[in-house]
Amino acid sequence: NKDWKNKDGEWKNKNGRWKNKDGSWENKDWKNKNSKQEKYDYNLNGGFSTWQNKHKKPGIEYIAAPAHLPFSKATIHNEIIYISGQIGVDPVTRKLADSFESQFNAAMLGLIRLLEESGSDINHLLKVTIFLEDLGNYKKMNVLYKEFFENKFPARSAVQVAALPLGAKVEIEAIAVKA
């Protein structure tokens, strides 16, 4: 990755990234040179990262996923929180739970943690989408789901899918408002 100097004195490498006078790198596609308008946040390392917190699109806040994942855990715009799908991974061991029940509870707890990190809570959910590997778990899912709510339930869809990441049995995504 040898760098070379452009005719106007700026440094550029083969990936199209430009070195600024302060030594930081940027991609010409990220920012229009003649204006300060920034385009969608994207990290050349393969996903959203802390770069997005410094260069975010006006009005959109991102909660970064680990750098190797090409998405955000959540995005927030106009007080609306969009939470990416949560699967039943234990936050301590980082391994997928064994049973459907354990995976469902871990996914819901992950969703609740992200709601809190985003400035909301389970009582401010607008819509939940549940992806099931096996629709035969629908009744179990309803029993478990009810345990997380008191009286008011958000709108919800539950669908069967062919497969889920890491062989998960359930994935849960949601839309909420700030508390």
PLY file of the C-alpha trace (Angstrom):
ply
format ascii 1.0
element vertex 179
property float x
property float y
property float z
element edge 178
property int vertex1
property int vertex2
end_header
0.00 0.00 0.00
2.53 2.55 -1.12
1.31 6.13 -1.03
2.03 8.66 -3.76
1.68 12.39 -4.07
-1.00 13.84 -6.34
-0.16 16.78 -8.64
-2.00 19.23 -6.34
0.20 18.21 -3.41
-2.26 15.89 -1.66
-1.28 12.35 -0.83
-3.38 9.48 -2.16
-3.11 5.69 -2.02
-4.48 3.05 -4.40
-7.73 2.72 -2.39
-8.67 6.32 -3.18
-8.13 7.44 0.40
-6.62 10.88 0.86
-4.21 11.95 3.58
-5.03 15.31 5.14
-2.44 17.79 6.40
-3.05 16.58 9.97
-2.14 13.01 8.94
-5.69 11.62 9.07
-7.12 9.66 6.15
-10.40 10.20 4.36
-12.08 8.86 1.26
-12.98 11.41 -1.43
-16.43 9.80 -1.66
-17.14 10.59 1.99
-16.93 14.35 1.66
-17.35 16.83 -1.15
-14.11 18.85 -1.26
-15.93 22.13 -2.02
-18.59 21.75 0.67
-18.80 20.20 4.08
-21.71 17.94 3.17
-20.96 14.43 4.37
-22.28 11.29 2.73
-23.40 8.09 4.42
-21.06 6.76 7.07
-18.95 3.85 6.01
-15.63 2.59 7.28
-13.16 1.11 4.80
-12.27 -1.51 7.40
-15.58 -3.22 6.62
-18.21 -1.71 8.87
-19.37 1.11 11.06
-16.96 2.22 13.76
-15.96 5.14 15.93
-15.39 7.08 12.69
-19.16 7.40 12.44
-19.36 9.23 15.76
-17.08 12.00 14.41
-18.58 12.10 10.91
-22.22 11.20 11.22
-24.93 12.26 8.83
-26.88 15.14 10.37
-29.84 13.84 12.36
-28.75 10.19 12.37
-27.03 8.59 15.35
-25.38 5.18 15.07
-24.66 2.59 17.75
-21.76 0.67 16.31
-21.57 -3.10 16.03
-18.14 -4.75 16.32
-15.86 -3.51 13.52
-15.97 -6.81 11.59
-19.76 -6.54 11.13
-21.09 -4.39 8.25
-24.05 -2.84 10.09
-24.98 -0.82 13.16
-26.60 -2.38 16.22
-29.07 0.50 16.12
-29.71 3.78 14.34
-31.65 6.72 15.72
-33.38 9.40 13.66
-35.99 11.93 14.82
-36.35 10.15 18.20
-37.13 6.84 16.42
-34.80 3.92 17.23
-34.30 1.13 14.70
-32.71 -1.92 16.34
-30.99 -4.59 14.26
-31.91 -8.22 14.75
-30.80 -9.77 18.03
-30.06 -13.47 18.29
-29.74 -15.52 21.47
-26.03 -15.08 22.13
-24.94 -15.08 25.77
-23.23 -11.68 26.37
-20.63 -13.26 28.69
-19.63 -16.40 26.76
-20.52 -14.90 23.35
-21.91 -18.30 22.37
-25.35 -19.15 21.08
-27.64 -20.51 23.81
-28.79 -24.11 23.37
-32.59 -24.21 23.61
-35.22 -22.11 21.86
-36.30 -20.70 25.24
-32.75 -19.69 26.20
-32.13 -18.12 22.79
-35.42 -16.21 22.90
-34.73 -14.83 26.39
-31.14 -13.89 25.47
-32.35 -12.14 22.30
-34.98 -10.18 24.25
-32.44 -9.21 26.91
-30.07 -8.05 24.15
-32.91 -5.99 22.68
-33.61 -4.45 26.10
-29.91 -3.59 26.57
-29.85 -1.84 23.18
-33.06 0.03 23.99
-31.46 1.32 27.19
-28.22 2.18 25.38
-30.33 4.14 22.87
-32.20 6.11 25.52
-35.40 4.07 25.56
-36.94 1.03 27.22
-39.28 -1.87 26.48
-42.34 0.29 27.23
-41.51 2.52 24.24
-41.44 -0.21 21.59
-43.56 0.54 18.54
-43.03 -2.61 16.44
-41.27 -5.93 16.97
-40.45 -8.44 14.24
-39.60 -11.99 15.27
-37.95 -14.38 12.84
-38.40 -18.06 13.74
-36.44 -20.94 12.27
-39.40 -23.19 13.04
-42.97 -21.86 13.21
-43.66 -24.83 15.49
-42.13 -22.64 18.24
-44.85 -19.99 17.77
-46.85 -20.96 20.90
-43.68 -21.15 23.05
-42.63 -17.78 21.67
-45.96 -16.19 22.65
-45.68 -17.52 26.23
-42.10 -16.23 26.58
-42.92 -12.92 24.87
-45.77 -12.16 27.30
-43.35 -12.42 30.24
-41.52 -9.29 29.06
-44.58 -7.02 28.96
-47.18 -5.91 31.49
-50.39 -4.93 29.67
-49.56 -3.03 26.49
-47.92 -4.88 23.64
-46.24 -3.25 20.64
-47.32 -4.18 17.12
-45.63 -7.44 16.15
-44.98 -9.78 13.27
-43.61 -13.30 13.56
-42.47 -15.18 10.49
-40.67 -18.41 9.70
-37.40 -18.13 7.79
-35.19 -20.73 6.11
-32.16 -20.00 8.29
-30.74 -17.47 10.74
-27.17 -16.34 11.48
-25.00 -18.81 13.42
-27.80 -21.39 13.25
-29.97 -19.39 15.67
-33.54 -20.50 16.31
-34.89 -16.96 16.72
-33.95 -13.38 15.81
-35.74 -10.27 17.07
-35.61 -6.74 15.63
-37.55 -3.69 16.75
-38.53 -0.07 16.26
-38.97 2.16 19.33
-39.16 5.80 20.36
-36.89 7.54 22.82
-38.16 7.45 26.40
0 1
1 2
2 3
3 4
4 5
5 6
6 7
7 8
8 9
9 10
10 11
11 12
12 13
13 14
14 15
15 16
16 17
17 18
18 19
19 20
20 21
21 22
22 23
23 24
24 25
25 26
26 27
27 28
28 29
29 30
30 31
31 32
32 33
33 34
34 35
35 36
36 37
37 38
38 39
39 40
40 41
41 42
42 43
43 44
44 45
45 46
46 47
47 48
48 49
49 50
50 51
51 52
52 53
53 54
54 55
55 56
56 57
57 58
58 59
59 60
60 61
61 62
62 63
63 64
64 65
65 66
66 67
67 68
68 69
69 70
70 71
71 72
72 73
73 74
74 75
75 76
76 77
77 78
78 79
79 80
80 81
81 82
82 83
83 84
84 85
85 86
86 87
87 88
88 89
89 90
90 91
91 92
92 93
93 94
94 95
95 96
96 97
97 98
98 99
99 100
100 101
101 102
102 103
103 104
104 105
105 106
106 107
107 108
108 109
109 110
110 111
111 112
112 113
113 114
114 115
115 116
116 117
117 118
118 119
119 120
120 121
121 122
122 123
123 124
124 125
125 126
126 127
127 128
128 129
129 130
130 131
131 132
132 133
133 134
134 135
135 136
136 137
137 138
138 139
139 140
140 141
141 142
142 143
143 144
144 145
145 146
146 147
147 148
148 149
149 150
150 151
151 152
152 153
153 154
154 155
155 156
156 157
157 158
158 159
159 160
160 161
161 162
162 163
163 164
164 165
165 166
166 167
167 168
168 169
169 170
170 171
171 172
172 173
173 174
174 175
175 176
176 177
177 178
